[in-house]
Amino acid sequence: MLRIDITKEKTLSQGQLDQLQEMWRRCASRIIMSTTLARSGHPGGSLSSLHALLLIYSFMNHRADDPDWPDRDKMLVSIGHISPAVYSVLTEYGYCSEEDFLTEFRRAGSAFGGHIEQSVPGVEWNTGNLGQGLSAAAGMALGQKLHNRDARTFCLMGDGEQQKGQVAEARRFSHKYRLSNLIALVDRNHLQICGSTEEVMPIRVRQEYEAAGWNSVYVANGNDFQELYSSLRRAALHEHLQPDLPTVLVMRTTMGFGVSFMENREKYHGSPLPPEMARDALKEIGVDPDLLDFWQEKRDAHAIDTNRKHGYRRVVVPAVKVGEPRVYPVDQKIDCRSAYGNALKDLAEINNTGEVPAILGFSCDLEGSVKMQGFKGVSPAAFIETGIQEHHAAVCAAVMSKDGFVPFFSTFGVFAVCETYNQHRLSDQNFTNFKIVSTHNGIDVGEDGPTHQCIDYVGLLSNIFGFSIFMPADPNQTDRIVRYVAEHEGNVFVGMGRSKMLPLTNQDGEPFFGPDYLFQPGKADIIRQGSQITIMGYGSVMPEALKAVEQLQEKGISTALINMASLKPVDEDAIIDAARRGPIVTVEDHIPETGLGGIVARVLVKHGMAVPLRSLGVTMYGTSGSPADLYRSFGLDASSIADTVASILG
């Protein structure tokens, strides 16, 4: 295995060059064979990036026998489609076997996916959705700095993905936080799927990084080991560069390098060679073309359990103290977001006392609105202000959850969910421990109008397998849920409205979520008992629902009220028990078909139960207006809810 001491060796020796060339030959042949055997894949970019990957692993601090070594340098490959190159290089450095790679690449049940996945040891982050990698690398580099580690993060990107806006967000962030331990590399082969980058969408890669305040190094031939090594060494050691800034290497490379009939042809960005052409390519590389037949036979004979699970998880979850809960009095109006801010401040005061903070707070220019001022005041180093860059913030925060931090990402619902759905989906596939706390959801946002009234958060996040969805009913439950999610592993969305409210009470007029209350995922809260009909709701509609129950009680209608704060997982038993008693009315500040209304309907169908079900919610985009007026217009105020219940009972 090749190891180069970059601090001592200014140039590569002939022996090192010979060794690198032999490694290149093996890897290039694997790239050709793996894509031909799979009849799909991306050989062109894999070949243009191969020199950079081989060199970086030669001087990175890493351990193939201990991929989770905390002090390792990290390699983030943003262009996940060059998985043939990545798997080939990881094979060279002892992370995986050639046989596993070539017999399983792109097959159902395999760890070796078409885009890189961390089920293969050595892969730091699943990628494939272009434009997110630099944000992930920035999170890794920031985590290394907060841990006071003498380690670096490398991020390999394509030139086409520089067209993505999130890359610009990550560039600005990396400069702001002086991520001098971050080295980005751009494979500048000037080709993307549809042709020349200049024709598809012109970009000025070096100038854009320089404008964002980065060090910039140009490599005239990124497919020459000696020239590339000199530039990498300069970047790693900050020779003649600003020592407190991130650095980008822009490497002029050749698509399909090493195979004459593939070079500079965009076709091979995403097209494998047919077998006869693959044999010709292997000959040109200097490999016996019969190897293709050898591996074809091995692949045909190799059976894979398509049901086996892969989960090479790298999640370092700190031990978090949750402290004493706050209990807000029943005569004090307070918004749930303030209760969140207070709980977050409490968590910082008891967990961020050492050199390395456990709790992080990510804001997108909404510190006051999401009530993070207290957190920032007691733990300023753990408060990460990303500006109006939600895509970057979502990825950066999620990445840091795998390195011993509990990040809270807070903004309005339309930005926390609708705008960043794809980012959360990819983070979930990376087994993160990410906490989204969204403070402005539903038409309760009021006067800000329909563009800011997020009414589809439950439906969207329900599609992401690993996310839990919690919607506290009042400030007291908000406090308990925030403390719970800080302590427990998993991706979680905690949502709330904007308005102030009085805490919910029990029959004795005391806080329902009092000092002894413990939040349990998948467990509903029976706020009021009733025998004729049940109202189910969550979040900011609960005070109105409770008033409706009280109005119905005065009319002699025994109505149960159940708070479904845990929407995923949901308490199916509570729904079934309610159905056994009689009709159900769901109430929510959300589109009912994709929210609680739809959830209850699916549970009833699943268990073969037929009862009257009426789902109240938001049936069209709202308008600007007070939350009270908007609730009346959608039938979500207490009187309208009570009228609906009475009409069902005749």
MOTAUR-V135010 format. One record per backbone hydrogen bond with DSSP energy under -0.5 kcal/mol. NH is the residue of the N-H (numbers start at 1). CO is the residue of the C=O. E is the energy in kcal/mol with one decimal. If there is no record, write none. Layout:
# MOTAUR-V135010
nh:NH co:CO e:E
nh:NH co:CO e:E
This chain:
# MOTAUR-V135010
nh:4 co:58 e:-2.8
nh:6 co:4 e:-1.1
nh:8 co:5 e:-1.4
nh:9 co:5 e:-2.5
nh:10 co:8 e:-0.9
nh:17 co:13 e:-2.5
nh:18 co:14 e:-2.6
nh:19 co:15 e:-2.2
nh:20 co:16 e:-2.8
nh:21 co:17 e:-2.5
nh:22 co:18 e:-2.0
nh:23 co:19 e:-2.3
nh:24 co:20 e:-2.8
nh:25 co:21 e:-2.2
nh:26 co:22 e:-2.0
nh:27 co:23 e:-2.7
nh:28 co:24 e:-3.3
nh:29 co:25 e:-1.9
nh:30 co:26 e:-1.9
nh:31 co:27 e:-2.4
nh:32 co:28 e:-2.1
nh:33 co:29 e:-2.8
nh:34 co:30 e:-3.1
nh:35 co:31 e:-1.6
nh:36 co:32 e:-2.0
nh:37 co:33 e:-3.2
nh:38 co:34 e:-1.9
nh:39 co:35 e:-0.9
nh:40 co:35 e:-1.4
nh:44 co:268 e:-2.9
nh:46 co:42 e:-0.8
nh:47 co:43 e:-2.1
nh:48 co:44 e:-1.7
nh:49 co:45 e:-1.7
nh:50 co:46 e:-0.8
nh:53 co:49 e:-1.8
nh:54 co:50 e:-2.4
nh:55 co:51 e:-2.1
nh:56 co:52 e:-2.5
nh:57 co:53 e:-2.0
nh:58 co:54 e:-0.7
nh:58 co:55 e:-0.6
nh:59 co:55 e:-0.9
nh:59 co:56 e:-1.0
nh:60 co:56 e:-1.8
nh:62 co:60 e:-0.9
nh:66 co:63 e:-1.3
nh:69 co:66 e:-2.2
nh:72 co:69 e:-1.8
nh:73 co:61 e:-3.1
nh:74 co:152 e:-2.6
nh:76 co:74 e:-0.6
nh:76 co:154 e:-3.4
nh:77 co:75 e:-0.6
nh:78 co:76 e:-0.8
nh:78 co:156 e:-2.4
nh:79 co:156 e:-1.0
nh:80 co:78 e:-2.0
nh:82 co:79 e:-2.1
nh:83 co:80 e:-0.7
nh:83 co:114 e:-0.5
nh:85 co:82 e:-0.9
nh:86 co:82 e:-1.9
nh:87 co:83 e:-3.1
nh:88 co:84 e:-1.6
nh:89 co:85 e:-2.4
nh:90 co:86 e:-2.7
nh:91 co:87 e:-1.8
nh:92 co:88 e:-1.7
nh:93 co:89 e:-1.8
nh:94 co:91 e:-1.3
nh:95 co:90 e:-2.7
nh:96 co:90 e:-0.7
nh:101 co:97 e:-1.9
nh:102 co:98 e:-2.8
nh:103 co:99 e:-2.3
nh:104 co:100 e:-1.2
nh:105 co:101 e:-1.9
nh:106 co:112 e:-2.8
nh:107 co:104 e:-2.0
nh:110 co:107 e:-2.3
nh:113 co:111 e:-1.6
nh:116 co:80 e:-1.4
nh:120 co:117 e:-1.8
nh:121 co:119 e:-0.6
nh:123 co:120 e:-2.0
nh:124 co:75 e:-0.7
nh:124 co:122 e:-0.6
nh:127 co:116 e:-1.3
nh:130 co:128 e:-1.1
nh:132 co:129 e:-1.1
nh:136 co:132 e:-1.8
nh:137 co:133 e:-2.7
nh:138 co:134 e:-2.3
nh:139 co:135 e:-1.9
nh:140 co:136 e:-2.1
nh:141 co:137 e:-2.8
nh:142 co:138 e:-2.6
nh:143 co:139 e:-2.2
nh:144 co:140 e:-2.1
nh:145 co:141 e:-1.9
nh:146 co:142 e:-2.6
nh:147 co:143 e:-1.9
nh:148 co:145 e:-1.4
nh:149 co:144 e:-2.8
nh:151 co:149 e:-1.7
nh:153 co:181 e:-2.8
nh:154 co:74 e:-3.3
nh:155 co:183 e:-2.2
nh:156 co:76 e:-2.2
nh:157 co:155 e:-0.5
nh:157 co:185 e:-3.3
nh:159 co:187 e:-1.2
nh:162 co:159 e:-1.1
nh:163 co:160 e:-1.7
nh:164 co:161 e:-1.9
nh:167 co:164 e:-0.7
nh:168 co:164 e:-0.8
nh:169 co:165 e:-1.6
nh:170 co:166 e:-2.4
nh:171 co:167 e:-2.2
nh:172 co:168 e:-2.1
nh:173 co:169 e:-2.3
nh:174 co:170 e:-2.5
nh:175 co:171 e:-1.8
nh:176 co:172 e:-2.5
nh:177 co:173 e:-2.4
nh:178 co:175 e:-1.5
nh:179 co:174 e:-2.4
nh:180 co:178 e:-2.3
nh:182 co:179 e:-1.7
nh:183 co:153 e:-2.7
nh:183 co:181 e:-0.5
nh:184 co:182 e:-0.5
nh:184 co:247 e:-2.8
nh:185 co:155 e:-3.2
nh:186 co:249 e:-3.0
nh:187 co:157 e:-3.0
nh:187 co:185 e:-0.6
nh:188 co:186 e:-1.3
nh:188 co:251 e:-2.5
nh:189 co:187 e:-1.5
nh:192 co:195 e:-2.9
nh:195 co:192 e:-2.1
nh:197 co:190 e:-1.6
nh:199 co:196 e:-0.6
nh:200 co:196 e:-2.7
nh:201 co:197 e:-2.0
nh:205 co:203 e:-0.5
nh:208 co:204 e:-2.3
nh:209 co:205 e:-2.0
nh:210 co:206 e:-2.7
nh:211 co:207 e:-2.4
nh:212 co:208 e:-1.1
nh:213 co:210 e:-1.5
nh:214 co:209 e:-2.3
nh:215 co:246 e:-2.8
nh:217 co:248 e:-2.6
nh:219 co:250 e:-2.9
nh:220 co:218 e:-0.6
nh:222 co:252 e:-3.1
nh:224 co:221 e:-1.3
nh:225 co:223 e:-0.5
nh:228 co:224 e:-2.7
nh:229 co:225 e:-2.6
nh:230 co:226 e:-1.9
nh:231 co:227 e:-1.7
nh:232 co:228 e:-2.7
nh:233 co:229 e:-2.8
nh:234 co:230 e:-1.9
nh:235 co:231 e:-2.2
nh:236 co:232 e:-2.8
nh:237 co:233 e:-2.2
nh:238 co:234 e:-0.7
nh:239 co:234 e:-2.0
nh:240 co:238 e:-0.5
nh:241 co:238 e:-1.3
nh:245 co:242 e:-1.3
nh:247 co:182 e:-2.0
nh:248 co:215 e:-2.3
nh:249 co:184 e:-2.8
nh:250 co:217 e:-2.7
nh:250 co:248 e:-0.6
nh:251 co:186 e:-2.5
nh:251 co:249 e:-0.7
nh:252 co:219 e:-2.9
nh:252 co:250 e:-0.6
nh:253 co:188 e:-1.3
nh:253 co:251 e:-0.8
nh:256 co:44 e:-2.1
nh:257 co:254 e:-1.6
nh:259 co:256 e:-1.7
nh:260 co:258 e:-0.5
nh:262 co:259 e:-2.3
nh:263 co:259 e:-1.4
nh:264 co:255 e:-2.0
nh:265 co:262 e:-1.3
nh:266 co:264 e:-0.5
nh:268 co:265 e:-1.5
nh:269 co:266 e:-2.1
nh:270 co:267 e:-0.8
nh:278 co:274 e:-2.5
nh:279 co:275 e:-2.2
nh:280 co:276 e:-1.7
nh:281 co:277 e:-2.4
nh:282 co:278 e:-2.5
nh:283 co:279 e:-2.2
nh:284 co:280 e:-2.1
nh:285 co:281 e:-2.2
nh:286 co:282 e:-1.5
nh:287 co:282 e:-3.1
nh:291 co:288 e:-2.0
nh:292 co:289 e:-1.4
nh:293 co:289 e:-0.5
nh:294 co:290 e:-2.0
nh:295 co:291 e:-2.6
nh:296 co:292 e:-2.0
nh:297 co:293 e:-2.2
nh:298 co:294 e:-1.9
nh:299 co:295 e:-2.7
nh:300 co:296 e:-2.6
nh:301 co:297 e:-1.8
nh:302 co:298 e:-0.9
nh:302 co:299 e:-0.6
nh:303 co:301 e:-0.6
nh:306 co:304 e:-1.0
nh:308 co:305 e:-1.7
nh:313 co:311 e:-2.2
nh:316 co:314 e:-0.6
nh:317 co:315 e:-0.8
nh:318 co:316 e:-0.6
nh:320 co:318 e:-0.6
nh:328 co:326 e:-0.5
nh:332 co:329 e:-1.7
nh:333 co:331 e:-0.6
nh:334 co:501 e:-2.4
nh:336 co:499 e:-0.6
nh:338 co:335 e:-0.6
nh:339 co:335 e:-1.5
nh:340 co:336 e:-2.4
nh:341 co:337 e:-2.5
nh:342 co:338 e:-2.4
nh:343 co:339 e:-2.3
nh:344 co:340 e:-2.7
nh:345 co:341 e:-2.1
nh:346 co:342 e:-2.3
nh:347 co:343 e:-2.5
nh:348 co:344 e:-2.0
nh:349 co:345 e:-2.4
nh:350 co:346 e:-1.4
nh:351 co:347 e:-1.5
nh:352 co:348 e:-2.3
nh:357 co:355 e:-0.6
nh:360 co:406 e:-2.2
nh:361 co:382 e:-2.4
nh:362 co:408 e:-3.3
nh:363 co:361 e:-0.5
nh:363 co:384 e:-2.2
nh:364 co:410 e:-0.6
nh:370 co:366 e:-2.7
nh:371 co:368 e:-0.8
nh:372 co:367 e:-2.7
nh:376 co:372 e:-2.6
nh:377 co:373 e:-2.3
nh:378 co:374 e:-1.8
nh:379 co:375 e:-2.1
nh:382 co:379 e:-1.3
nh:383 co:380 e:-1.0
nh:384 co:361 e:-3.5
nh:384 co:382 e:-0.7
nh:385 co:383 e:-0.7
nh:386 co:363 e:-2.6
nh:386 co:384 e:-0.8
nh:389 co:387 e:-2.6
nh:393 co:389 e:-2.6
nh:394 co:390 e:-2.6
nh:395 co:391 e:-1.5
nh:396 co:392 e:-3.0
nh:397 co:393 e:-2.6
nh:398 co:394 e:-1.6
nh:399 co:395 e:-2.6
nh:400 co:396 e:-1.6
nh:401 co:397 e:-0.8
nh:401 co:398 e:-0.9
nh:402 co:399 e:-1.8
nh:403 co:400 e:-1.5
nh:404 co:316 e:-1.4
nh:405 co:400 e:-0.9
nh:406 co:358 e:-3.2
nh:407 co:405 e:-0.6
nh:408 co:360 e:-2.6
nh:409 co:407 e:-0.6
nh:409 co:435 e:-2.9
nh:410 co:362 e:-2.3
nh:410 co:408 e:-0.6
nh:411 co:437 e:-0.6
nh:413 co:440 e:-2.2
nh:415 co:412 e:-0.9
nh:416 co:412 e:-3.2
nh:417 co:413 e:-2.2
nh:418 co:413 e:-1.0
nh:419 co:414 e:-1.9
nh:421 co:417 e:-0.5
nh:421 co:418 e:-0.6
nh:424 co:420 e:-2.1
nh:425 co:421 e:-2.3
nh:426 co:422 e:-1.9
nh:427 co:423 e:-2.2
nh:428 co:424 e:-2.5
nh:429 co:425 e:-1.4
nh:430 co:426 e:-0.7
nh:430 co:427 e:-0.9
nh:431 co:428 e:-1.7
nh:432 co:427 e:-1.1
nh:435 co:407 e:-1.7
nh:436 co:434 e:-0.6
nh:436 co:492 e:-3.0
nh:437 co:409 e:-2.2
nh:437 co:435 e:-0.6
nh:438 co:436 e:-0.6
nh:438 co:494 e:-2.5
nh:439 co:411 e:-1.3
nh:439 co:437 e:-0.5
nh:441 co:496 e:-0.9
nh:442 co:454 e:-2.8
nh:445 co:442 e:-1.5
nh:446 co:443 e:-1.9
nh:448 co:445 e:-0.9
nh:449 co:446 e:-2.2
nh:452 co:449 e:-1.6
nh:453 co:449 e:-0.5
nh:453 co:450 e:-0.6
nh:454 co:452 e:-1.1
nh:455 co:453 e:-0.7
nh:460 co:456 e:-2.1
nh:461 co:457 e:-2.3
nh:462 co:458 e:-1.8
nh:463 co:460 e:-1.4
nh:464 co:461 e:-1.5
nh:465 co:463 e:-0.7
nh:467 co:464 e:-1.6
nh:468 co:491 e:-2.2
nh:469 co:568 e:-2.3
nh:470 co:493 e:-3.0
nh:471 co:565 e:-2.9
nh:472 co:495 e:-0.6
nh:478 co:474 e:-2.2
nh:479 co:475 e:-2.1
nh:480 co:476 e:-1.6
nh:481 co:477 e:-2.6
nh:482 co:478 e:-2.5
nh:483 co:479 e:-1.8
nh:484 co:480 e:-2.3
nh:485 co:481 e:-2.7
nh:486 co:482 e:-1.6
nh:487 co:483 e:-1.1
nh:487 co:484 e:-0.7
nh:488 co:484 e:-1.5
nh:491 co:466 e:-0.6
nh:492 co:434 e:-2.6
nh:493 co:468 e:-2.4
nh:494 co:436 e:-3.1
nh:494 co:492 e:-0.5
nh:495 co:470 e:-2.1
nh:495 co:493 e:-0.5
nh:496 co:438 e:-1.3
nh:501 co:334 e:-1.7
nh:506 co:510 e:-2.5
nh:509 co:506 e:-1.9
nh:512 co:504 e:-2.5
nh:514 co:512 e:-1.3
nh:517 co:514 e:-1.6
nh:522 co:569 e:-0.8
nh:523 co:520 e:-1.6
nh:525 co:563 e:-2.3
nh:526 co:524 e:-0.5
nh:527 co:525 e:-1.1
nh:527 co:561 e:-1.8
nh:528 co:561 e:-1.7
nh:532 co:558 e:-2.2
nh:533 co:558 e:-1.2
nh:534 co:583 e:-2.0
nh:535 co:560 e:-3.1
nh:536 co:585 e:-2.9
nh:537 co:562 e:-2.0
nh:538 co:587 e:-0.6
nh:539 co:471 e:-1.1
nh:541 co:538 e:-1.1
nh:542 co:539 e:-1.8
nh:545 co:541 e:-2.4
nh:546 co:542 e:-2.5
nh:547 co:543 e:-1.9
nh:548 co:544 e:-2.2
nh:549 co:545 e:-2.1
nh:550 co:546 e:-2.0
nh:551 co:547 e:-2.3
nh:552 co:548 e:-2.6
nh:553 co:549 e:-2.3
nh:554 co:550 e:-1.5
nh:555 co:551 e:-0.8
nh:555 co:552 e:-0.6
nh:556 co:553 e:-1.5
nh:557 co:552 e:-2.7
nh:558 co:556 e:-0.7
nh:559 co:557 e:-0.9
nh:560 co:533 e:-2.8
nh:561 co:528 e:-2.2
nh:562 co:535 e:-2.7
nh:563 co:525 e:-3.2
nh:564 co:537 e:-3.3
nh:564 co:562 e:-0.6
nh:565 co:563 e:-0.7
nh:567 co:469 e:-2.1
nh:567 co:565 e:-1.0
nh:568 co:469 e:-1.4
nh:568 co:569 e:-0.5
nh:572 co:570 e:-1.3
nh:575 co:571 e:-1.3
nh:576 co:572 e:-2.6
nh:577 co:573 e:-2.8
nh:578 co:574 e:-2.0
nh:579 co:575 e:-2.2
nh:580 co:576 e:-1.8
nh:581 co:577 e:-1.0
nh:581 co:578 e:-0.6
nh:582 co:578 e:-1.5
nh:583 co:532 e:-0.5
nh:584 co:612 e:-2.4
nh:585 co:534 e:-2.8
nh:586 co:614 e:-2.5
nh:587 co:536 e:-2.8
nh:588 co:616 e:-1.1
nh:590 co:588 e:-1.4
nh:591 co:455 e:-2.3
nh:592 co:590 e:-0.5
nh:594 co:591 e:-0.7
nh:595 co:591 e:-0.5
nh:595 co:592 e:-0.8
nh:598 co:592 e:-2.1
nh:599 co:595 e:-2.1
nh:600 co:596 e:-3.0
nh:601 co:597 e:-2.0
nh:602 co:598 e:-2.2
nh:603 co:599 e:-2.1
nh:604 co:600 e:-2.4
nh:605 co:601 e:-2.3
nh:606 co:602 e:-2.6
nh:607 co:603 e:-1.8
nh:608 co:605 e:-1.5
nh:609 co:604 e:-3.0
nh:611 co:609 e:-0.6
nh:614 co:584 e:-2.3
nh:616 co:586 e:-3.5
nh:616 co:614 e:-0.6
nh:618 co:590 e:-2.6
nh:619 co:617 e:-0.6
nh:630 co:626 e:-2.5
nh:631 co:627 e:-2.8
nh:632 co:628 e:-2.0
nh:633 co:629 e:-2.1
nh:634 co:630 e:-1.4
nh:635 co:632 e:-1.2
nh:636 co:631 e:-3.5
nh:637 co:631 e:-0.7
nh:641 co:637 e:-2.5
nh:642 co:638 e:-2.6
nh:643 co:639 e:-2.4
nh:644 co:640 e:-2.2
nh:645 co:641 e:-2.2
nh:646 co:642 e:-2.5
nh:647 co:643 e:-2.3
nh:648 co:644 e:-1.8
nh:649 co:645 e:-1.7
nh:650 co:646 e:-0.6
nh:650 co:647 e:-0.5
